[in-house]
Amino acid sequence: MQPSDIKALLEARLEDCDFYIQGEGCNFQVIAVGDVFGGLSPVKRQQLIYGALSEEIASGAVHAVSIKTYTPAQWADAPENVASPGQGA
């Protein structure tokens, strides 16, 4: 699978989120940004992502997934957010 495949799956299964995917083969790093994560514990946030990829994980198409989740407000100040320099200044 390619990062674009993972992104398409997540976009189809989790509405109103932005996804930033890196990786190759069956190992991926997922950054997910959305209001849906507000008020959820870190475990519940990860469960949303794992749940959306459960078929691919069960089949072995996706073997390892590293997940970071943010609300839009958290993303504005996240170190991984290099798309908008100067945010939070």
N, C-alpha and C positions, 0 to 999 in steps of 0.2 A: 504494500500500500504506500501511497504517497501522502505528504502532508495535505495536499488539496483534497484527497479522498476523505481523510479524517475530518477536515473542515466541513466538507459537504454533508457528511453524516451528522455531525453535531448541529449544524445549522438547520437541518431538516427535523431534528429531534428535540432541540431546545430553542424555543422562540425568544426573540428580543435579546440575544447575546451576541457579542463579537468574540471571535476566536482567532488566536494566533498560534499556529502549529509549526513545530520544527521536528525533524527526525527523518528516519528512513527505515525501510524494511518493515519491521514490526515493533520498533521502539520509537516512542513519540513523547514530546514535551508539549503540553497543552496549557495555554493561558486563556482563560475564559473571563469575559467582562460582561456583567449584566446586573440589573436591579434585582433579579431573581435571587441573588446571593445575599441580599440584605437581610439581616436578622437570623441567618443560618449559621450553625456552628461549622468549623472547618471540616468536620467529618461529613455533615449533611451536604456541604458544598461539593466535596469530592464524590459522594454517592450519586449526585445528579449527573456528573460527568461519566462515572463508571457505568451507571445505569443506561445512559445513552449509547454507550459503546459495548454493552454486555454481549451482544451477538458476536461481534468481531473478537472480543476477548475470549469468549467460549470456543470459538472456532480456531483460535490460534493466529488469526490474521493480524491481531494486535497482541503483542506479548507484554510489553512494558509501557506504562503510561505514567509520566510525571505530570502532576496537575497543580496549577496555581490559579486561584479564583479571586476576582475582585468585583466590588461594586464600581460603578462609574466614578464615584468620588474617590475611592481608594486607588483606582487605576490612574487618576490624574497625578498622583504623587508616587506611583510605584517606580522603583528603579528600572524595571524591565520596559517601561513605557518610553521608548526612545523616539516614538513617532511625533511627539509634541514637545519639543525642547522649550524650556521656560515655564512649563506648567508649575503651578504652585509657588511661583516666585513673587 
